[in-house]
């Protein structure tokens, strides 16, 4: 059972005290609870204590609502829209005397009542729960301020002179003591409600999007499978697979589940699991993972793990655990309200008692006390976070940076380490032809042209790199008698030449041994973490092609910028140590962690966090999703997979790593702006409280002060538009 709100520690300790015999106690003190308690009884007890509770839901294999609809989010949006539509005329009527017609105050009451009662209901409900348990949060202050402003407005309208036809709020910024019965504060009650509802809606929307990572992961699996039964083939839903079943995977198909190859050889594209672009050659006895793609020949696979036991399901659990394990960052305003709310309540009561004691009269005393509650109501606080976030995220979108929510900004302030995934983040993630070495007496152009002509018949990523590197796709001669030699390369006839292209071992099997200069080129390529491809024809080895996942031209500059922000870069990859070291040296990274699986990436982030580091993770693949969720700050390259993007906190729309440094700078600047807004909003409240306690605030002065504080907050936030 999951309890959504927990009582404070003092209450928990109070409830837990007893004789220390480990037995449950009846909360009424009547004796011991029965040994067996039903879940219904537990739920009823929790609900009776003022909290909400629900039983844990079983893990779903598919999203419950694939259309993306969300009843809670839709309800909150409806509450926000209705409140905003009703609030706008109330604020305009209160702040612009020219618009105040004969019965404007009663029209304002009609418009404000639904906002105060229905629109602010989430705040009232939370305040009531807090009151029952002796605690206070920002919701308590909001509810008190809104109800105080609305309640006093009712008193003034029905019991004072504020309801008199033709009453106006003149634009007078004078400090004078009044009995308050000619003043209404409806614009304060509705404005605060609407602004804070907007903040709630943005926050809930960002949280809901985070759960889409799990749905995206589960959607990557195969939906159908070709089962091999009694010598025949049968197409069936993937759910029918059982451990030990044989199934067929044709070229281009997804492997339905984890298993072991029984028959056939092929190249399997496992980049969604490992992040590495080079397909893995598999044959009988080799393990394959579900959701990876068969890029070569026909395979017969025996299922070894199905359902929740597969690597894909395990990755989904890693993402889910990492997301749930990340501590929620409380809003700064909530932390400050922990002492601000009790202070305001004490001050209001003290004000009431003082004016009653000095004989000022009940009306003046209550006016001053209510003014304290109204002036403390956080109008500017309601704008402080949403406006800065809106401007910051808008500017970020112009620069190709998408920010999830305000809690993301808090993380950027503290990070000191940035973990960079290699493939697709620091490098392009695609194989490219980077060098051609010809044997003595041979032409580099001939080596490139004949190899590309033969490789044009293959769909292997290395073959595509060779063809694209030749740069003469339309002029290549057609290969004849093309044969794919599984796991080694290809052979065929081009322009009358018998050509071999593939691993050096393929040429050796045909007695075409590499001369010293080509053997040296192979070793140099391997030492640099690159892939050498030998080329021979007519009985002799003629050259070596070198293909590699190339470093993005902007990555080195990006690493320098990240260091300039005080971040220590770490290169993390599932690739081999030599390739990782070569890339790290090229871009200026010293710390390298190589040969890691998706689960290991999460462990690497955890180890760094255990050493006291605050970690940002930049990645682009499915295999990075769990690590992105585990990191204190996750940044996904927008050119990567949807799963990585949904699991991240910041999305970099372009594939340029330099944007990561810009994202951190923008997030930090936005956080600084929010903190400045909060400071001045609280400073306004604190400065105005003595005037309110002295009974010297008239509605126009209070309204002008609120308006000016709000204008300052908005203006301060708009400075983010100049971010470069």
ABEGO torsion letter per residue (X at the ends): XBBABBBBAAAAAAAABBAGAGBBBBAAGAEBBBABBBAAAAAAAAAAAGBBBBBBBBBBABBABAAGBBAAAAAAAAAAAAAAAAAAAAAAAAABAAABBAAAAAAAAAAAAAAAAAAAAAAAAAAAAAAAAGBBBAAAAAAAAAAAAAAAAAAAAAABAAABBGBBBBBBBBBBBBAGAABBAAAAAAAAAAAAAAAAAAAAAAAAAAAAAAAAAAAABBABBBBBBGGBBBBBBAAABBBGBBBBBBBGBBBABBBBBABEBBBBBAAAAAGBABBBBBBBGBBBBBGBBBABBBBBBBBABBEAABAAAAAAAAAAAAAAABBBBBBAAAAAAAAAAAAAAAAAAAAAAAAAAAGAEAAAAAAAAAAAAAAABBAAAAAAAAAAAAAAAAAAAAAGBBBABAAAAAAAAABABBBBBABGAABAGBBBBABBBBBBGBBAAAAAAAAAAAAAABABAAAAAAAAAAGAAAABBBBBGBBBBBGAEBBEBBGGBBBBBEBAAAAAAAGBBBBAAAAAAAAAAAAAGBBBBBBBBGGBBABBBBBBBBBBAAAAAAAAAAAAAGBBBBBBBABBAAAAAAAAAAAGBABBBBGBBAAAAAAAAAAAAAAGBBBBBBBABAAAAAAAAABABBBBBAABBAAAAAABABBBABABAAAAAAAAAAAAAAAAAAAAAAAAAAAAAAAAAAAAAAGABBAAAAAAAAAAAAAAAAAAAAAAAABX
